């Protein structure tokens, strides 16, 4: 038997002004006019087919990602949220995040998004170095990024995130720390600070740039972590830092092995059922197929043997304690199933154990992949 976790909703809007060379997300360069109204109707039709997955729950959070969702008008976002609320009850304190390009055109829409019901913005700044931004294929500059933060504050967004990357092409330690310091000075409640990685099927994969060596990357992380901690940010997830009380609720539900519906091109969902099943699914990737009404791409039930790995793959990215009860209630499995793996993780100093919970150690954070490998099914 499984106890149903909180339910979130992920909405994917796939269009961007142009495709960035590092991006492996399901995004498509804008060609001509975006079929905004048509896409909204298909998003809602997609959601209608998933309403049985709600199982009486309220929506804990909504995350509108992309692509560049801020290419859509505030009126469209308001219409979408209003229609979702007609279908699924919102929690009174629901968090609704919209990913936004920090370019001036989109930033001028921030007040409209706030009035539409969006409670949190996530802005893809990536760097405050104009040369690095050009290398990354970004269409904004450093001045626009800082102005966008002013727009967010003026729109009374008390919750917003800045996405910042490090380990950029030819980036030095001082350049990376300068980027981070400029972000800190803007005082965002939340910072996603993560290393650039070269992903398959990207332009950077076919023409790899020269990245910093491992020693420099480690120095960037170690010095940056100290800088963030001194500025009052707490690392709560592998690449996420927040001031107290400003963690991203949607991401927390994701990493805590919660459930999330998924609508839009290439969106991925996970749904649990009280009869013990756990379903994972993804939607059609290309807008052409999605706009033809072919929403579901693939789905599968998570095998019992795979559940320990899937659970800990999520939970050990968070630095908070992992209640043993959560493992039992959310996977439907007994603790005896993972006794050997837990014993080995303790022996390797990857985790510590208390009566009611486990917690990843500093050593475990450094060897996260090794820790997770213990839970792979044979």
C-alpha positions as CSV (number, residue, x, y, z in Angstrom):
1,X,0.0,0.0,0.0
2,X,1.2,3.5,-0.9
3,X,0.3,6.7,0.9
4,X,-0.4,9.4,-1.7
5,X,2.2,12.3,-1.5
6,X,1.5,15.9,-2.3
7,X,0.6,16.6,-5.9
8,X,2.2,19.2,-8.2
9,X,1.8,20.2,-11.8
10,X,4.5,20.8,-14.4
11,X,3.6,22.8,-17.5
12,X,6.1,22.9,-20.4
13,X,6.2,25.8,-22.9
14,X,8.8,24.7,-25.5
15,X,9.6,27.8,-27.5
16,X,12.7,30.0,-27.1
17,X,13.9,33.0,-29.2
18,X,16.9,30.8,-30.1
19,X,18.4,27.5,-28.9
20,X,21.4,27.9,-26.5
21,X,24.4,25.7,-27.4
22,X,24.5,24.0,-24.0
23,X,20.8,23.3,-23.7
24,X,19.5,19.7,-23.8
25,X,16.0,20.6,-22.7
26,X,13.1,20.1,-25.0
27,X,13.1,23.6,-26.5
28,X,12.5,24.8,-30.0
29,X,13.7,28.1,-31.6
30,X,10.8,30.4,-32.4
31,X,10.0,30.5,-36.1
32,X,7.3,33.0,-36.9
33,X,4.4,33.5,-34.6
34,X,4.0,31.2,-31.6
35,X,0.6,29.5,-31.7
36,X,-0.1,30.7,-28.2
37,X,-3.9,30.3,-28.0
38,X,-3.9,27.0,-29.8
39,X,-1.2,25.6,-27.4
40,X,-3.2,26.8,-24.4
41,X,-6.2,24.8,-25.5
42,X,-4.1,21.7,-26.0
43,X,-2.5,22.1,-22.6
44,X,-5.9,22.1,-21.0
45,X,-7.1,19.1,-23.1
46,X,-3.9,17.3,-22.0
47,X,-4.8,18.0,-18.4
48,X,-8.3,16.9,-18.8
49,X,-7.0,13.4,-19.8
50,X,-5.1,13.3,-16.5
51,X,-7.7,14.3,-14.0
52,X,-8.2,10.8,-12.7
53,X,-4.6,11.0,-11.4
54,X,-5.6,13.7,-9.0
55,X,-7.4,11.3,-6.7
56,X,-8.9,14.0,-4.5
57,X,-5.8,15.9,-3.8
58,X,-5.2,19.7,-4.0
59,X,-2.4,21.1,-6.1
60,X,0.6,21.8,-3.9
61,X,2.6,23.8,-6.6
62,X,2.7,24.6,-10.3
63,X,5.9,25.1,-12.2
64,X,5.7,26.6,-15.7
65,X,9.0,25.9,-17.4
66,X,10.5,25.7,-20.9
67,X,11.7,26.9,-23.2
68,X,10.9,30.5,-22.3
69,X,7.4,30.7,-20.8
70,X,7.8,34.5,-20.5
71,X,7.3,34.6,-24.3
72,X,3.6,34.1,-23.5
73,X,1.6,37.1,-22.5
74,X,0.4,37.7,-18.9
75,X,-3.2,37.3,-20.2
76,X,-2.4,33.8,-21.5
77,X,-0.8,32.8,-18.2
78,X,-3.8,34.1,-16.3
79,X,-6.2,32.2,-18.5
80,X,-4.2,29.0,-18.1
81,X,-4.1,29.3,-14.3
82,X,-7.8,30.2,-14.1
83,X,-8.7,27.1,-16.2
84,X,-6.4,24.8,-14.2
85,X,-8.1,26.0,-11.0
86,X,-11.5,25.1,-12.4
87,X,-10.3,21.5,-12.8
88,X,-8.1,21.0,-9.7
89,X,-8.5,22.7,-6.3
90,X,-5.5,24.8,-5.3
91,X,-4.0,24.7,-1.9
92,X,-4.4,28.1,-0.2
93,X,-0.7,28.6,-0.1
94,X,0.1,27.2,-3.5
95,X,3.4,28.2,-5.1
96,X,3.2,29.0,-8.8
97,X,6.6,29.5,-10.5
98,X,7.2,30.9,-14.0
99,X,10.6,30.6,-15.7
100,X,11.5,34.0,-17.3
101,X,14.1,35.4,-19.6
102,X,15.7,38.4,-18.0
103,X,15.6,40.3,-21.3
104,X,13.9,43.7,-21.1
105,X,10.8,42.7,-23.2
106,X,9.8,39.8,-20.9
107,X,10.7,41.7,-17.7
108,X,8.1,44.4,-18.6
109,X,5.5,41.7,-18.2
110,X,6.4,40.8,-14.6
111,X,3.6,42.9,-13.0
112,X,1.1,41.2,-15.3
113,X,2.4,37.8,-14.3
114,X,2.1,38.7,-10.6
115,X,-1.5,39.9,-11.2
116,X,-2.2,36.7,-13.1
117,X,-1.5,34.6,-10.0
118,X,2.2,33.7,-10.4
119,X,3.9,33.8,-7.0
120,X,7.5,33.1,-7.9
121,X,9.8,33.9,-10.8
122,X,12.9,31.9,-11.9
123,X,15.2,34.0,-14.1
124,X,17.9,32.4,-16.3
125,X,20.7,34.8,-15.8
126,X,23.6,32.3,-16.2
127,X,26.3,34.9,-15.9
128,X,27.0,38.7,-15.5
129,X,29.9,38.6,-18.0
130,X,28.7,39.8,-21.4
131,X,31.4,37.8,-23.2
132,X,30.4,34.6,-21.4
133,X,26.7,35.3,-22.1
134,X,27.5,35.5,-25.8
135,X,29.4,32.2,-25.7
136,X,26.3,30.7,-24.0
137,X,24.0,32.0,-26.7
138,X,22.0,34.1,-24.3
139,X,20.1,37.1,-25.8
140,X,20.3,39.3,-22.7
141,X,23.3,41.2,-21.3
142,X,24.4,41.8,-17.7
143,X,22.7,45.2,-17.4
144,X,19.4,43.7,-18.5
145,X,19.7,40.9,-16.0
146,X,20.1,43.3,-13.1
147,X,17.2,45.5,-14.4
148,X,15.1,42.3,-14.6
149,X,15.7,41.8,-10.8
150,X,14.5,45.4,-10.2
151,X,11.4,44.7,-12.3
152,X,10.7,41.5,-10.2
153,X,11.0,43.5,-7.0
154,X,8.9,46.3,-8.3
155,X,6.2,43.7,-9.2
156,X,6.3,42.6,-5.5
157,X,7.7,39.2,-6.1
158,X,9.0,38.3,-2.7
159,X,10.0,34.9,-4.0
160,X,12.3,34.7,-7.0
161,X,15.2,32.7,-8.2
162,X,18.3,33.5,-10.2
163,X,19.8,30.7,-12.3
164,X,23.6,31.0,-12.3
165,X,26.2,28.7,-14.0
166,X,29.8,28.2,-13.2
167,X,32.6,26.3,-14.9
168,X,31.9,28.3,-18.1
169,X,34.3,28.1,-21.1
170,X,37.7,29.5,-20.1
171,X,36.3,30.8,-16.8
172,X,38.8,31.5,-14.1
173,X,38.2,31.3,-10.3
174,X,38.0,35.1,-10.0
175,X,35.5,35.4,-12.9
176,X,33.2,32.7,-11.4
177,X,33.3,34.3,-7.9
178,X,32.7,37.8,-9.5
179,X,29.5,36.4,-11.1
180,X,28.4,34.9,-7.8
181,X,29.2,38.1,-5.9
182,X,27.1,40.2,-8.3
183,X,24.2,37.7,-7.9
184,X,24.5,37.9,-4.1
185,X,24.5,41.7,-4.2
186,X,21.0,41.6,-5.9
187,X,19.8,39.7,-2.8
188,X,17.6,37.0,-4.5
189,X,15.8,34.8,-1.9
190,X,16.9,31.8,-3.9
191,X,19.9,30.9,-6.1
192,X,20.3,27.9,-8.4
193,X,24.1,27.7,-8.8
194,X,25.3,24.8,-10.9
195,X,28.2,23.7,-13.1
196,X,28.0,23.8,-16.8
197,X,28.1,20.2,-18.2
198,X,28.4,19.2,-21.8
199,X,25.3,17.2,-22.7
200,X,24.8,14.9,-25.7
201,X,22.9,16.3,-28.8
202,X,23.9,19.9,-28.1
203,X,26.0,22.3,-30.1
204,X,28.6,22.2,-27.3
205,X,28.8,18.4,-27.7
206,X,29.6,18.7,-31.3
207,X,32.0,21.6,-30.8
208,X,33.2,21.3,-27.2
209,X,34.5,24.6,-25.7
210,X,37.5,24.6,-23.4
211,X,36.3,24.2,-19.8
212,X,38.1,24.8,-16.5
213,X,40.2,21.9,-15.2
214,X,39.0,19.8,-12.2
215,X,41.1,21.6,-9.7
216,X,39.7,25.0,-10.8
217,X,36.2,23.6,-10.7
218,X,36.7,22.4,-7.2
219,X,38.1,25.7,-6.1
220,X,35.1,27.5,-7.6
221,X,32.6,25.3,-5.8
222,X,34.5,25.4,-2.4
223,X,35.0,29.2,-2.5
224,X,31.6,29.9,-3.8
225,X,29.9,27.7,-1.2
226,X,31.7,29.6,1.5
227,X,30.7,32.9,0.0
228,X,27.0,31.9,-0.2
229,X,27.0,30.5,3.3
230,X,28.5,33.8,4.6
231,X,25.8,35.7,2.8
232,X,23.1,33.9,4.6
233,X,22.2,31.3,2.0
234,X,21.7,27.7,3.0
235,X,22.4,24.9,0.6
236,X,19.4,22.6,0.7
237,X,19.8,20.7,-2.5
238,X,22.9,19.7,-4.6
239,X,22.7,22.9,-6.7
240,X,20.2,25.1,-4.8
241,X,20.7,27.7,-2.1
242,X,18.0,29.7,-0.4
243,X,17.5,32.1,2.5
244,X,15.6,30.7,5.3
245,X,12.0,30.0,4.3
246,X,12.5,30.5,0.6
247,X,13.2,27.0,-0.7
248,X,11.4,26.2,-4.0
249,X,8.3,24.2,-2.9
250,X,7.9,22.6,-6.3
251,X,11.4,21.3,-6.3
252,X,11.1,20.1,-2.7
253,X,8.1,18.0,-3.7
254,X,9.9,16.6,-6.7
255,X,13.0,15.6,-4.7
256,X,10.9,14.2,-1.8
257,X,9.4,11.7,-4.3
258,X,6.1,13.5,-4.5
259,X,3.7,13.3,-7.4
260,X,3.5,15.7,-10.3
261,X,1.2,15.8,-13.3
262,X,2.9,16.9,-16.6
263,X,1.3,18.8,-19.5
264,X,3.0,20.2,-22.5
265,X,5.6,19.1,-25.1
266,X,8.1,16.6,-23.6
267,X,6.9,17.1,-20.0
268,X,7.6,14.2,-17.5
269,X,5.2,13.1,-14.8
270,X,5.0,10.7,-11.9
271,X,1.8,9.5,-10.2
272,X,1.3,7.1,-7.3
273,X,-1.8,5.0,-6.6
274,X,-3.1,3.6,-3.3
275,X,-3.2,0.2,-4.9
276,X,0.6,0.2,-4.9
277,X,1.4,1.3,-8.5
278,X,3.7,4.1,-9.4
279,X,3.4,5.4,-13.0
280,X,6.0,7.5,-14.8
281,X,5.1,9.1,-18.2
282,X,6.3,11.6,-20.7
283,X,4.5,13.7,-23.3
284,X,5.1,14.1,-27.0
285,X,8.2,16.2,-27.5
286,X,7.6,18.1,-30.8
287,X,5.1,20.9,-30.9
288,X,3.8,19.6,-34.3
289,X,2.7,16.3,-32.9
290,X,1.5,17.8,-29.6
291,X,-0.7,20.4,-31.4
292,X,-2.2,17.5,-33.4
293,X,-3.6,16.2,-30.2
294,X,-1.1,13.3,-29.7
295,X,-0.2,14.1,-26.1
296,X,1.2,10.9,-24.5
297,X,4.6,9.7,-25.8
298,X,5.3,6.9,-23.4
299,X,4.6,5.5,-19.9
300,X,5.7,2.7,-17.6
301,X,5.0,1.4,-14.1
302,X,8.0,1.6,-11.8
303,X,9.0,-1.9,-11.0
304,X,9.2,-2.8,-7.3
305,X,12.9,-3.7,-7.7
306,X,13.7,-0.2,-9.1
307,X,11.9,1.8,-6.3
308,X,14.7,2.0,-3.8
309,X,17.0,3.5,-6.4
310,X,14.4,5.9,-7.6
311,X,13.5,7.0,-4.1
312,X,17.0,7.7,-3.0
313,X,18.1,9.2,-6.3
314,X,15.6,11.9,-5.4
315,X,15.9,12.1,-1.6
316,X,19.7,12.1,-1.4
317,X,19.9,15.2,-3.5
318,X,18.4,17.0,-0.6
319,X,20.5,17.7,2.5
320,X,17.6,17.4,4.9
321,X,17.1,14.1,6.9
322,X,15.2,11.4,5.1
323,X,12.4,9.9,7.3
324,X,12.3,6.1,7.1
325,X,8.6,6.4,7.2
326,X,8.7,8.2,3.8
327,X,10.5,5.3,2.2
328,X,7.8,2.9,3.4
329,X,4.8,5.0,2.6
330,X,5.9,6.3,-0.8
331,X,7.4,3.2,-2.2
332,X,5.1,0.6,-0.5
333,X,8.2,-1.4,0.6
334,X,9.5,-2.6,3.9
335,X,12.7,-1.4,5.4
336,X,14.0,-4.9,5.3
337,X,14.3,-4.7,1.5
338,X,17.2,-2.2,1.8
339,X,18.9,-3.4,5.0
340,X,22.1,-4.6,3.2
341,X,22.4,-1.4,1.1
342,X,21.9,0.8,4.1
343,X,24.5,-1.1,6.1
344,X,27.0,-0.6,3.3
345,X,26.2,3.1,3.0
346,X,26.8,3.4,6.7
347,X,30.1,1.5,6.5
348,X,31.3,3.8,3.7
349,X,30.3,6.9,5.7
350,X,27.9,8.0,2.9
351,X,25.1,8.4,5.4
352,X,24.4,8.6,9.1
353,X,21.4,6.9,10.7
354,X,19.1,7.8,13.6
355,X,16.1,6.0,14.9
356,X,13.6,7.7,12.6
357,X,15.7,8.9,9.6
358,X,18.9,8.8,7.5
359,X,21.0,11.8,6.4
360,X,23.6,12.1,3.7
361,X,27.1,13.1,5.0
362,X,29.6,15.5,3.5
363,X,31.5,12.5,2.3
364,X,28.3,11.1,0.8
365,X,27.7,14.4,-1.1
366,X,31.1,14.0,-2.7
367,X,30.4,10.4,-3.7
368,X,26.7,10.7,-4.5
369,X,26.8,8.4,-7.6
370,X,28.6,5.7,-5.6
371,X,26.0,6.0,-2.9
372,X,23.1,5.7,-5.3
373,X,24.7,2.7,-7.1
374,X,24.2,0.7,-3.9
375,X,20.5,0.8,-4.5
376,X,20.5,-0.2,-8.2
377,X,18.5,-3.4,-8.8
378,X,20.6,-6.4,-10.0
